[in-house]
């Protein structure tokens, strides 16, 4: 039935006084509000009622809410019932698109009239009403899930923070609890496949994915921490059209503010879901226990896979690849940067620290944890000190502590927060490791991250080196990243390629690969008297690297150094992270920056593409 004739017929059935009291805007409000709460209308219906058909009667609580919110008389009941019969088809078939638009007035109506009936401006239901467990007899009989649990939550949107209701549906046959983003069975949560528009980021907190993406974008382009992302949202966005709805409603259990943990959990869950979506798998995690560490197993698995999976090795574009005299040349630049990854103070020890604040791993702590910090001293520390009983050693420690209070030390700390290669050593205090490592302050030692770049810049791989950026480690990294035949680039820029070239002279993996030093380092750090370096690693010796016209060089061999400026900006954010979260966070920052780079390449007409992909 067409809605206009049906509404006219309904009005005609009312007495003249009631007809005169009802305005068109009240009818329109009735329809838009009803369309917003279709799931609430459907939940109390018979379990076999088809979800694509509007029910014949409204639940009594919905009946009262719509009467209060629209001002349409609810007595007798036939007034609201008659209007529902007239408009239910239009409400149910999705033609009321206005119902899903953000509206401060609609939110106010739900705030004023809906709370007492358990009806919210936003209700977060599971995406389906049927149990999807294979063999479920309830689903086989065509019966929808009816056992529901409702609780108050907060929803962080781009229009502000909105009080909402989260509804769980329970299958009594299969013992599965269905939430908005995931199902729970036997203490394990399994996320639904696909990327939803809203994600649960806390026990009682949800966020729109576009809000989470805005936080991640701030991290990528501005080195913004999760704490500052939360502060930005709470200051600039949280008030919904200038109003704090949860405070106006009264009785809402939760303060409408984002915490840093919600930002980071949103970042983690969304990143894991995107990976699962790309690999056609489902994300699972434990459901019981504390929120902290809930996704560590999934994060650990992803980090491990990324050490051996580098999709950017297939990348080519008109900027990083050149056809010269009929031959294709692809160029990669590699360089290291210290960002502050905490690791054991024993040289080259790769055992994870129990806490980022620890100096040694569990095993090394038993061997060296109580030794004097002065280099070469094997005596035990005295109580409340990091040095032994010798007066000279204690004097050094006192000087070190005094320097920590001095103005010039604070200036050095400020400098370390911004420079690309922050210093990680002090001249006297020692790690006192069995390898005789250089002196270091009494904090966890940051490792070095090696980045491989193709121009513009797309990062191919990131690897952590412990203790030093050794040539042997770089060789192992290159062979592992480019192990697939045909992916090894024709040119590799590295600042100490003169040493690396000698080491791989007989290595078949590097056959035909030209190992040159980038222009900056070749001019400033390599001696003219080094005959091997001049003959084999001078970029000017390779005409395919030379530029055309006024451009001196075709490729930007300093791109890794320039990228390190961006990468080094995460130093202050990462220094308190565990090793697992450090790796995961930086891998994600690189992946997302690569995506932005590819968009810029497409916009410039640089023809980014993949080759050798199966």
C-alpha positions in Angstrom: 0.0 0.0 0.0 1.3 3.5 -0.9 2.1 5.4 2.3 0.3 8.6 1.5 -3.1 7.1 0.9 -2.6 4.8 3.9 -1.8 7.8 6.2 -4.8 9.7 4.8 -7.1 6.8 5.5 -5.7 6.6 9.1 -6.3 10.3 9.7 -9.8 10.0 8.3 -10.6 7.3 10.9 -9.8 9.6 13.8 -12.2 12.0 15.4 -12.0 15.6 14.3 -10.3 16.9 17.5 -7.5 14.3 17.2 -7.1 15.0 13.5 -6.6 18.7 14.2 -4.0 18.0 16.9 -1.7 15.9 14.7 0.8 17.6 12.4 2.7 16.2 9.5 6.1 16.6 11.2 4.8 14.3 14.0 4.0 11.6 11.5 7.4 12.0 9.8 9.1 11.9 13.2 7.2 8.7 14.0 8.5 7.1 10.9 12.2 8.2 11.3 12.3 7.1 14.9 10.7 3.8 14.2 13.1 3.1 11.3 16.0 3.7 13.7 14.8 1.1 16.2 13.8 -1.7 13.8 15.9 -4.2 15.7 14.2 -3.2 19.0 10.9 -3.7 17.3 11.8 -7.1 16.0 13.4 -8.6 19.1 10.2 -9.4 21.1 8.4 -10.9 18.0 7.9 -14.6 17.5 11.2 -16.4 16.8 9.9 -17.5 13.4 8.8 -14.1 12.3 10.7 -13.2 9.1 13.1 -10.3 9.6 12.4 -8.8 6.3 8.7 -8.3 7.1 7.4 -5.6 9.6 5.5 -7.1 12.5 1.8 -6.5 12.7 1.9 -4.9 16.2 4.5 -2.8 18.1 5.9 -3.9 21.4 4.2 -2.0 24.2 7.4 -0.2 25.3 8.0 0.9 21.7 4.4 2.0 21.5 4.8 4.3 24.6 8.2 5.6 23.5 6.9 6.7 20.0 3.9 8.3 21.6 6.0 10.3 24.1 8.7 11.3 21.5 6.2 12.4 18.8 3.4 13.8 20.9 0.8 11.7 19.2 -1.8 10.5 21.7 -1.3 7.0 22.9 -4.9 6.7 24.3 -6.6 4.9 22.9 -4.0 2.5 21.7 -5.6 2.2 18.3 -4.2 5.7 17.3 -0.6 4.5 17.4 -1.5 1.0 16.2 -3.3 2.5 13.2 -0.4 4.8 12.3 2.0 1.9 12.5 -0.2 -0.2 10.2 -0.2 2.7 7.7 3.5 3.4 7.6 5.2 0.1 8.6 6.0 -0.9 5.0 7.8 2.3 4.3 9.6 2.1 7.7 10.7 -1.5 7.1 11.8 -1.5 3.5 14.7 1.0 4.0 13.2 3.9 2.2 13.5 6.0 5.4 17.2 6.7 4.9 16.9 9.9 7.0 16.6 7.6 10.0 20.3 6.7 10.0 21.5 10.3 9.6 23.1 11.9 12.7 20.7 14.4 14.3 21.1 16.3 17.5 17.3 16.6 17.7 16.8 12.8 17.4 19.4 12.2 20.0 17.7 14.6 22.4 14.4 12.8 21.9 16.0 9.4 22.8 17.7 11.1 25.7 14.5 12.5 27.1 12.0 9.7 26.3 13.9 6.5 25.5 16.0 5.8 28.6 13.1 4.8 30.8 12.0 2.2 28.3 15.5 0.9 27.6 15.6 2.4 24.1 18.7 4.2 23.0 19.7 6.6 20.1 22.0 3.8 19.0 21.4 0.1 19.7 24.2 -2.3 18.8 22.9 -5.7 17.8 24.7 -8.7 16.4 24.7 -8.6 12.6 22.4 -11.6 12.3 19.5 -13.0 14.3 20.1 -16.7 13.5 22.7 -18.9 15.1 25.4 -19.7 12.5 26.7 -22.8 14.1 26.7 -25.7 11.7 24.1 -28.3 12.9 22.2 -25.9 15.1 18.7 -27.3 15.4 17.2 -23.9 16.2 18.4 -22.4 13.0 17.3 -25.5 11.1 13.8 -24.9 12.4 13.9 -21.3 11.2 13.8 -19.9 14.8 15.7 -16.6 15.5 17.7 -16.0 18.6 15.5 -14.5 21.4 17.4 -14.7 24.6 18.9 -11.2 24.9 21.0 -9.3 27.4 21.1 -5.5 27.2 23.6 -3.2 28.8 24.7 0.4 28.7 27.7 1.4 26.6 29.3 4.4 25.0 29.7 4.9 21.3 32.5 7.2 20.0 31.4 8.8 16.7 32.7 11.5 14.4 29.7 13.6 15.7 30.6 13.0 19.4 30.1 10.5 22.1 26.7 8.9 22.2 25.2 6.7 25.0 24.0 3.4 23.4 22.7 0.0 24.3 24.6 -3.2 23.5 22.5 -6.3 23.0 23.8 -9.8 23.1 21.8 -12.7 21.7 22.3 -16.2 23.1 21.7 -19.5 21.5 20.6 -21.9 24.2 21.1 -24.9 21.9 24.7 -24.3 21.0 25.7 -22.3 24.1 27.0 -19.4 21.9 26.7 -15.8 22.8 26.5 -13.4 19.9 27.9 -9.8 20.4 28.0 -6.9 18.0 31.5 -7.8 16.6 32.0 -11.4 17.7 30.6 -14.6 19.0 31.7 -16.3 22.3 31.9 -20.0 22.9 33.8 -21.9 25.6 35.8 -18.8 26.7 36.9 -17.9 23.1 35.7 -15.0 21.0 35.6 -15.3 17.3 35.2 -12.1 15.2 32.8 -12.0 12.3 34.6 -11.8 8.9 34.7 -8.5 7.2 35.4 -5.0 8.5 32.5 -3.6 10.5 31.5 0.1 10.7 31.7 0.0 14.6 34.2 -1.8 16.8 34.1 -2.7 20.5 37.3 -1.1 21.9 36.6 -1.7 25.6 34.3 -3.6 28.0 31.6 -0.9 27.6 33.1 1.3 24.9 32.5 1.2 21.1 34.0 3.4 18.3 33.2 4.0 14.7 35.9 2.6 12.4 36.3 6.0 10.8 37.1 7.4 14.2 39.7 4.7 14.8 41.1 5.4 11.3 41.4 9.1 12.2 43.4 8.1 15.3 45.7 5.9 13.2 46.2 8.7 10.6 47.3 11.0 13.4 49.8 8.4 14.4 51.1 7.9 10.9 51.4 11.5 9.7 52.0 13.3 13.0 53.7 10.8 15.5 50.7 11.3 17.8 50.6 8.9 20.8 47.4 7.0 21.8 47.2 9.3 24.9 47.2 12.5 22.7 44.7 10.9 20.2 42.4 10.4 23.2 42.9 13.9 24.4 42.2 15.3 21.0 39.0 13.4 20.7 37.8 14.4 24.2 38.6 18.0 23.6 37.5 18.6 20.0 34.9 15.9 19.2 33.4 14.2 22.3 30.5 16.7 22.8 27.7 15.5 20.5 26.6 18.7 18.7 27.9 20.7 21.7 26.2 18.5 24.3 27.4 15.8 26.7 24.5 13.4 26.3 25.5 10.9 29.0 25.6 13.7 31.5 22.2 15.1 30.4 20.6 11.7 30.5 21.6 11.1 34.1 22.1 7.6 35.5 24.4 6.5 32.7 27.2 4.5 34.2 30.2 5.6 32.2 31.9 8.9 31.6 31.9 9.8 28.0 35.6 10.1 27.4 38.1 8.1 25.4 41.0 6.6 27.2 44.4 5.8 25.7 43.6 2.1 26.1 40.5 2.5 23.9 42.6 4.1 21.1 45.3 1.4 21.2 42.8 -1.4 21.4 40.9 0.1 18.5 44.2 0.3 16.5 45.1 -3.3 17.4 41.7 -4.9 16.6 41.2 -3.0 13.4 44.8 -3.9 12.2 44.2 -7.6 13.1 40.8 -7.7 11.3 42.3 -6.1 8.2 45.0 -8.7 8.1 42.4 -11.5 8.7 40.2 -10.1 5.9 43.1 -10.0 3.5 43.9 -13.6 4.2 40.3 -14.8 4.3 40.6 -16.0 7.9 38.7 -15.1 11.2 40.3 -13.4 14.1 40.0 -15.2 17.5 41.1 -14.3 21.0 40.4 -15.3 24.6 37.3 -13.8 26.0 37.8 -14.3 29.7 40.2 -12.5 31.9 41.6 -8.9 31.7 41.5 -6.8 28.5 45.3 -6.3 28.8 47.1 -8.9 26.7 43.9 -10.3 25.2 45.3 -10.1 21.6 48.9 -10.9 22.3 48.8 -14.3 20.7 47.2 -12.9 17.5 49.7 -10.0 17.5 52.7 -12.4 18.0 51.6 -14.6 15.1 51.2 -11.6 12.8 54.6 -10.2 13.8 56.3 -13.6 13.1 54.6 -13.9 9.7 55.7 -10.4 8.7 59.3 -11.4 9.3 59.0 -13.7 6.3 56.3 -12.1 4.2 57.2 -8.8 2.4 54.7 -8.0 -0.3 56.6 -4.9 -1.3 59.4 -7.0 -2.9 57.0 -7.2 -5.8 56.7 -3.5 -6.1 57.7 -1.5 -9.2 56.9 2.0 -10.3 58.3 4.6 -12.7 60.2 6.2 -9.8 62.1 3.2 -8.4 62.5 1.3 -11.7 64.3 2.5 -14.8 64.5 1.0 -18.3 68.0 2.0 -19.5 69.4 0.8 -22.8 66.8 -2.0 -23.0 67.5 -3.3 -19.5 65.4 -2.9 -16.3 67.0 -1.6 -13.2 65.3 -1.7 -9.8 66.8 0.1 -6.9 66.6 -0.4 -3.1 68.2 1.6 -0.4 68.9 0.2 3.1 69.9 2.0 6.3 69.6 1.7 10.1 68.1 3.9 12.7 67.8 3.6 16.5 64.2 4.1 17.7 64.5 2.7 21.2 63.4 -0.9 21.1 64.0 -2.2 24.6 66.2 -5.3 24.8 68.4 -7.2 27.1 71.6 -5.3 28.0 73.7 -8.3 27.2 75.2 -7.8 23.8 73.3 -9.6 21.0 70.9 -11.3 23.5 67.5 -11.6 21.8 65.5 -12.9 24.8 62.5 -10.7 25.4 62.4 -8.6 28.6 59.7 -9.3 31.1 59.1 -5.6 31.3 60.4 -2.6 29.2 61.7 -1.2 32.5 64.0 -4.2 33.1 67.7 -4.0 32.2 68.3 -7.7 31.7 66.2 -10.6 30.5 65.3 -13.2 33.1 68.3 -15.4 32.2 70.9 -12.7 32.0 69.7 -11.1 35.2 70.7 -14.1 37.2 74.2 -13.8 35.7 74.8 -10.1 35.6 72.0 -8.3 37.4 73.8 -7.8 40.6 77.2 -6.8 39.1 78.8 -3.4 39.4 77.9 -1.2 36.4 81.5 0.1 35.9 83.0 -1.4 32.8 85.3 -4.3 33.6 84.3 -4.6 37.3 82.9 -8.0 38.4 82.2 -7.1 42.0 78.7 -7.2 43.3 76.6 -4.1 43.8 76.2 -2.8 47.3 72.7 -2.2 48.7 70.8 0.7 47.1 73.5 1.3 44.6 74.4 0.1 41.1 78.1 0.0 41.8 80.3 -1.9 44.2 81.9 -0.8 47.4 84.9 0.9 45.7 84.9 4.6 46.3 86.0 5.6 42.8 83.1 3.5 41.3 80.6 5.1 43.6 81.9 8.5 42.7 81.2 7.8 39.1 77.7 6.7 39.9 77.1 9.9 42.0 78.3 12.0 39.0 76.0 10.1 36.7 73.0 10.7 39.0 74.0 14.3 39.4 74.1 14.8 35.6 70.6 13.4 35.4 69.4 16.4 37.5 71.4 19.0 35.6 70.1 21.4 33.0 72.4 20.1 30.2 71.1 16.6 30.8 67.5 17.8 30.3 68.6 19.5 27.1 70.2 16.2 25.9 66.9 14.3 26.7 65.0 16.9 24.6 67.4 16.5 21.7 67.1 12.7 21.9 63.3 13.0 21.4 63.8 14.6 18.0 67.0 13.4 16.4 67.0 10.5 14.0 69.9 8.7 15.6 69.6 9.3 19.4 72.6 8.5 21.5 72.2 5.5 23.7 75.5 5.6 25.6 77.2 7.4 28.5 81.0 7.6 28.7 81.6 5.8 32.0 78.6 3.7 33.3 78.8 0.2 31.7 76.4 -2.6 30.8 79.2 -4.9 32.1 78.3 -7.6 29.7 80.5 -10.7 29.0 81.3 -9.3 25.6 82.9 -6.2 27.0 80.3 -4.0 25.3 80.7 -0.2 25.4 79.5 1.8 28.3 75.8 2.4 28.6 73.4 4.0 31.1 71.4 1.8 33.5 68.3 1.4 31.2 67.2 -1.2 28.7 69.4 -0.9 25.5 67.6 0.2 22.3 68.2 -2.0 19.3 68.7 -0.8 15.8 66.0 -1.1 13.2 67.1 -1.6 9.6 64.8 -0.2 6.9 64.8 -1.1 3.2 63.3 1.5 1.0 62.3 2.0 -2.6 61.9 5.6 -3.6 59.1 8.0 -2.8 59.2 6.0 -0.4 57.8 2.5 0.0 59.3 0.5 2.8 60.0 -3.1 1.9 61.1 -4.6 5.2 62.0 -3.7 8.8 64.4 -5.8 10.9 65.8 -5.4 14.4 69.5 -5.7 14.8 70.8 -6.3 18.3 74.0 -4.5 19.4 75.1 -3.2 16.1 74.2 -2.7 12.4 76.6 -5.5 11.3 77.2 -6.3 7.7 76.5 -10.0 8.3 73.1 -9.1 9.6 72.4 -6.9 6.6 73.4 -9.8 4.3 71.1 -12.2 6.1 68.2 -9.7 5.9 68.6 -9.2 2.2 68.8 -12.9 1.4 65.7 -13.6 3.6 63.6 -10.7 2.1 64.5 -11.4 -1.5 64.6 -15.2 -1.4 62.1 -15.6 -4.2 63.9 -15.8 -7.6 63.6 -12.7 -9.6 62.8 -10.3 -6.8 66.4 -9.3 -5.9 66.9 -5.7 -7.2 69.6 -4.8 -9.7 71.0 -2.1 -7.4 71.3 -2.0 -3.6 72.5 1.2 -1.9 74.1 0.8 1.5 76.5 3.1 3.3 79.1 0.3 3.9 78.6 -1.6 0.7 82.4 -1.7 0.2 82.6 -4.1 3.1 79.4 -6.0 2.2 80.5 -6.4 -1.5 83.7 -8.2 -0.3 81.6 -10.5 2.0 79.2 -11.6 -0.8 81.7 -11.8 -3.6 81.2 -15.6 -4.0 77.5 -15.6 -2.8 75.3 -16.7 -5.7 72.3 -14.8 -4.2 74.1 -11.6 -5.1 75.1 -12.5 -8.6 74.5 -9.6 -10.9 73.6 -7.3 -8.1 75.4 -3.9 -8.1 76.3 -2.8 -4.6 76.9 0.9 -4.4 77.3 3.5 -1.6 74.7 6.2 -1.5 75.9 9.6 -2.8 76.0 11.3 0.6 78.0 8.7 2.4 80.3 8.1 -0.5 81.3 11.7 -0.5 81.7 12.2 3.2 82.7 8.9 4.7 84.6 6.9 2.2 88.3 7.5 1.5 89.5 8.3 -2.0 92.5 6.0 -1.4 90.2 3.0 -0.9 90.7 1.5 -4.4 88.2 -1.3 -4.0 85.5 1.1 -2.9 86.2 3.6 -5.7 86.1 1.0 -8.4 83.1 -1.1 -7.1 80.9 1.1 -5.0 81.1 4.6 -6.6 77.6 5.4 -7.9 79.1 7.5 -10.7 80.5 4.3 -12.3 77.0 3.2 -13.2 75.5 5.2 -16.0 72.0 3.9 -15.3 72.1 5.8 -12.0 72.9 9.1 -13.6 70.2 11.6 -14.2 69.0 13.4 -17.3 69.1 17.1 -18.1 69.5 19.2 -15.0 68.9 16.2 -12.7 72.3 14.8 -11.5 70.9 11.4 -10.3 68.0 9.4 -11.6 67.4 7.8 -8.1 67.4 9.4 -4.7 70.0 7.3 -2.9 69.4 9.3 0.3 65.8 8.3 0.6 66.4 5.9 3.5 68.0 8.7 5.5 65.1 10.9 4.8 62.6 8.2 5.8 64.6 7.7 9.0 63.5 11.2 10.0 59.9 10.1 9.8 60.6 6.7 11.4 62.7 8.3 14.2 59.7 10.4 15.2 58.3 7.3 17.0 61.1 7.2 19.5 59.2 8.8 22.4 56.1 6.7 21.6 57.8 3.3 21.5 60.2 3.5 24.4 57.7 2.2 26.9 56.3 -0.6 24.7 57.1 -4.2 25.1 59.1 -5.8 22.4 56.0 -7.5 20.9 53.9 -4.3 20.8 56.9 -2.3 19.5 57.3 -4.6 16.5 53.5 -4.7 15.8 53.1 -0.9 16.1 56.0 0.0 13.8 55.1 -2.7 11.3 51.6 -1.2 11.1 52.9 2.4 10.8 55.0 1.3 7.8 52.2 -0.7 6.2 49.8 2.3 6.4 52.4 4.8 5.2 53.1 2.5 2.3 49.4 2.6 1.4 49.5 6.4 1.4 52.6 6.3 -0.7 51.0 4.1 -3.3 48.0 6.5 -3.5 50.4 9.4 -4.1 52.2 7.4 -6.8 48.9 6.7 -8.6 47.9 10.4 -8.3 51.3 11.4 -9.9 50.9 8.9 -12.7 53.9 6.9 -11.7 52.2 3.6 -12.5 52.8 1.6 -9.2 52.4 -2.1 -9.9 53.3 -5.6 -8.6 55.4 -8.1 -10.5 56.2 -11.8 -10.0 53.0 -12.2 -8.0 51.5 -15.7 -8.3 
